[in-house]
Amino acid sequence: MTPPSLPKGYSGASMGYQFGSVLAGGIAPLVAVALLNAGNGEPGWVILYFSVIGVITVASAILAPETVKRVRGRLETAAVPAADSAEKARAN
């Protein structure tokens, strides 16, 4: 269960990130050793594998939507009422 102060989307995004790290990062050394064995000790297949993984990572980063403006906008609108109430308290 998500704490009330944490929006629901954040926990889902974090879970996807963590599972992706375990699957891709945890399996990569095993795949590399298998490719090294399949290539009779030559690293060509391993280099190709990591190159493909790198291209997928760069493409994903480029195609991912930018969210900083949305988050910054939410933070600014959330901060405005607090600033207004602080100014009212000073005036009293």
C-alpha positions as CSV (number, residue, x, y, z in Angstrom):
1,M,0.0,0.0,0.0
2,T,1.3,3.5,-0.9
3,P,1.6,6.1,1.9
4,P,-1.0,8.8,1.5
5,S,1.6,11.5,0.9
6,L,3.1,9.6,-2.1
7,P,1.3,9.7,-5.4
8,K,0.4,6.2,-6.7
9,G,2.3,6.5,-10.0
10,Y,5.7,6.9,-8.3
11,S,5.6,3.4,-6.7
12,G,4.7,1.8,-10.0
13,A,7.5,3.6,-11.8
14,S,10.0,2.6,-9.2
15,M,9.0,-1.0,-9.3
16,G,9.3,-1.1,-13.1
17,Y,12.8,0.5,-12.8
18,Q,13.9,-2.0,-10.1
19,F,12.7,-5.1,-11.9
20,G,14.3,-3.9,-15.1
21,S,17.6,-3.4,-13.4
22,V,17.5,-6.9,-11.9
23,L,16.5,-8.5,-15.2
24,A,18.9,-6.6,-17.5
25,G,21.7,-6.1,-15.1
26,G,21.6,-9.5,-13.4
27,I,21.4,-11.5,-16.6
28,A,23.9,-9.5,-18.6
29,P,27.0,-11.2,-17.1
30,L,25.5,-14.7,-17.8
31,V,24.7,-13.8,-21.4
32,A,28.2,-12.4,-21.8
33,V,29.9,-15.6,-20.6
34,A,27.6,-17.7,-22.8
35,L,28.4,-15.5,-25.8
36,L,32.1,-15.7,-25.0
37,N,31.9,-19.5,-24.8
38,A,29.9,-19.6,-28.1
39,G,32.6,-17.5,-29.8
40,N,35.4,-19.8,-28.6
41,G,36.9,-17.1,-26.4
42,E,36.6,-14.3,-29.0
43,P,34.8,-11.2,-27.6
44,G,33.0,-10.2,-30.8
45,W,29.6,-11.5,-29.8
46,V,29.9,-9.9,-26.3
47,I,30.8,-6.6,-27.9
48,L,27.8,-6.8,-30.3
49,Y,25.5,-7.7,-27.4
50,F,26.6,-4.8,-25.2
51,S,26.5,-2.5,-28.3
52,V,22.9,-3.5,-28.9
53,I,22.0,-2.9,-25.3
54,G,23.6,0.5,-25.4
55,V,21.7,1.5,-28.6
56,I,18.4,0.4,-26.9
57,T,19.3,2.5,-23.8
58,V,20.1,5.6,-25.8
59,A,17.0,5.2,-28.0
60,S,14.8,4.8,-24.9
61,A,16.3,7.9,-23.3
62,I,15.7,9.9,-26.5
63,L,12.1,8.7,-26.9
64,A,11.1,9.0,-23.3
65,P,8.8,12.0,-22.6
66,E,10.3,14.9,-20.7
67,T,8.6,15.3,-17.3
68,V,10.6,18.0,-15.6
69,K,8.2,20.8,-16.7
70,R,5.2,18.9,-15.4
71,V,6.8,18.2,-12.0
72,R,8.2,21.7,-11.7
73,G,4.7,23.1,-12.5
74,R,3.1,20.9,-9.8
75,L,5.7,22.0,-7.3
76,E,5.3,25.7,-8.1
77,T,1.5,25.5,-7.8
78,A,1.8,23.6,-4.5
79,A,4.2,26.2,-3.1
80,V,2.1,29.2,-3.9
81,P,-0.6,28.6,-1.3
82,A,2.0,28.1,1.4
83,A,3.7,31.3,0.4
84,D,0.4,33.2,0.5
85,S,-0.5,31.9,3.9
86,A,3.0,32.9,5.2
87,E,2.6,36.4,3.9
88,K,-0.9,36.6,5.6
89,A,0.5,35.4,8.9
90,R,3.2,38.1,8.7
91,A,0.6,40.8,8.0
92,N,-1.4,39.9,11.1
